[in-house]
Amino acid sequence: MKKLRKVLLPVAIILIGAGAAFATNAVKSTDEPVDGYYFDNTSKKCITPKQCDNVEGNTCTWVDASGSIHNLCRRTSETMCTVRLAKLPD
């Protein structure tokens, strides 16, 4: 019984790790556009003006009415948007 446990436990850990790696890679490689957010200092919240690409590349930006340029990011919470997104291809 101990011998079986010594063999099955490492095999189970390796299989779980491999499954997690494939799942993470599948999430990262999605080609669907995502909402881009910037932190608005007035409302203290992340605001989404447009969609961006979900891959690394040229930074997705948005120009507001006053001419300020905002780098758009992925929202991690209502008050945090940190991971920069890429602009959608033309």
Secondary structure as a PSIPRED ss2 file (coil, helix, strand):
# PSIPRED VFORMAT (PSIPRED V4.0)

   1 M C   1.000  0.000  0.000
   2 K H   0.000  1.000  0.000
   3 K H   0.000  1.000  0.000
   4 L H   0.000  1.000  0.000
   5 R H   0.000  1.000  0.000
   6 K H   0.000  1.000  0.000
   7 V H   0.000  1.000  0.000
   8 L H   0.000  1.000  0.000
   9 L H   0.000  1.000  0.000
  10 P H   0.000  1.000  0.000
  11 V H   0.000  1.000  0.000
  12 A H   0.000  1.000  0.000
  13 I H   0.000  1.000  0.000
  14 I H   0.000  1.000  0.000
  15 L H   0.000  1.000  0.000
  16 I H   0.000  1.000  0.000
  17 G H   0.000  1.000  0.000
  18 A H   0.000  1.000  0.000
  19 G H   0.000  1.000  0.000
  20 A H   0.000  1.000  0.000
  21 A H   0.000  1.000  0.000
  22 F H   0.000  1.000  0.000
  23 A H   0.000  1.000  0.000
  24 T H   0.000  1.000  0.000
  25 N H   0.000  1.000  0.000
  26 A H   0.000  1.000  0.000
  27 V H   0.000  1.000  0.000
  28 K H   0.000  1.000  0.000
  29 S C   1.000  0.000  0.000
  30 T C   1.000  0.000  0.000
  31 D C   1.000  0.000  0.000
  32 E C   1.000  0.000  0.000
  33 P C   1.000  0.000  0.000
  34 V E   0.000  0.000  1.000
  35 D E   0.000  0.000  1.000
  36 G E   0.000  0.000  1.000
  37 Y E   0.000  0.000  1.000
  38 Y E   0.000  0.000  1.000
  39 F E   0.000  0.000  1.000
  40 D E   0.000  0.000  1.000
  41 N C   1.000  0.000  0.000
  42 T C   1.000  0.000  0.000
  43 S C   1.000  0.000  0.000
  44 K C   1.000  0.000  0.000
  45 K E   0.000  0.000  1.000
  46 C E   0.000  0.000  1.000
  47 I E   0.000  0.000  1.000
  48 T E   0.000  0.000  1.000
  49 P E   0.000  0.000  1.000
  50 K E   0.000  0.000  1.000
  51 Q E   0.000  0.000  1.000
  52 C E   0.000  0.000  1.000
  53 D E   0.000  0.000  1.000
  54 N C   1.000  0.000  0.000
  55 V C   1.000  0.000  0.000
  56 E C   1.000  0.000  0.000
  57 G C   1.000  0.000  0.000
  58 N C   1.000  0.000  0.000
  59 T E   0.000  0.000  1.000
  60 C C   1.000  0.000  0.000
  61 T E   0.000  0.000  1.000
  62 W E   0.000  0.000  1.000
  63 V E   0.000  0.000  1.000
  64 D C   1.000  0.000  0.000
  65 A C   1.000  0.000  0.000
  66 S C   1.000  0.000  0.000
  67 G C   1.000  0.000  0.000
  68 S C   1.000  0.000  0.000
  69 I E   0.000  0.000  1.000
  70 H E   0.000  0.000  1.000
  71 N E   0.000  0.000  1.000
  72 L C   1.000  0.000  0.000
  73 C E   0.000  0.000  1.000
  74 R E   0.000  0.000  1.000
  75 R E   0.000  0.000  1.000
  76 T E   0.000  0.000  1.000
  77 S E   0.000  0.000  1.000
  78 E C   1.000  0.000  0.000
  79 T C   1.000  0.000  0.000
  80 M E   0.000  0.000  1.000
  81 C E   0.000  0.000  1.000
  82 T E   0.000  0.000  1.000
  83 V E   0.000  0.000  1.000
  84 R E   0.000  0.000  1.000
  85 L C   1.000  0.000  0.000
  86 A E   0.000  0.000  1.000
  87 K C   1.000  0.000  0.000
  88 L C   1.000  0.000  0.000
  89 P C   1.000  0.000  0.000
  90 D C   1.000  0.000  0.000
